[in-house]
């Protein structure tokens, strides 16, 4: 099933939804806060290295922070809905959206333009990914990654998508490699982790040339 892409006219990147493979990515709003809090309930053993909302107040703060990133023009946050159960399963977002003007002037003149409907991103990152316990190791992550990568490479025509994770998070690193991410290296002392430590970040990427093979692998996983 192909992703269903929904647009309206706007000067910036318009909020949109993506749907396919029993998952719908909905533009994140404050109305999702209670559902995100419910999704995150239960065993939190896998949440030590990332911010996953803990209760309704924290979920509201989480959404507000995501929306500030959206309003900055270079992020697009989503709530992930599992269409099998009808429930919100977690959250994900595009990050660090950037546009390389074409043809690119050299030397560069001024900052790159902000992404917009008529100036779509050249590069993107997929990050801030988490799912509630019932949806971990389910079809939801593969479907979510498929929809986001398909949109980035086939609608926006990105040349590269980045994925990064705490270098200590072996589970996340393995998941990125399973969807076709190529390991690039470790950025040391990079970010403040959710546990209060300074984390090293493991960087992965998929390029436009690599997307067809990655797509085939993802479709095989999703059609099992």
Secondary structure, DSSP 4 states (H G I P E B T S, - for coil): -PPP------SSPPP--EEETTEEEEE--GGGHHHHHHHT-S--GGGTTS----SHHHHHHHHHHHHHHHHTTS-EEEEEEETTT-SEEEEEEEEEEE---SSPPSS--SSPPPPBTTB--SEEEEEEEEE-GGGTTSHHHHHHHHHHHHIIIIIS--SEEEEEEETT-HHHHHHHHHTTPEEEEEEEEEEE-TTSSEEEEEEEEEEHHHHHHHHHHHHHHHT-
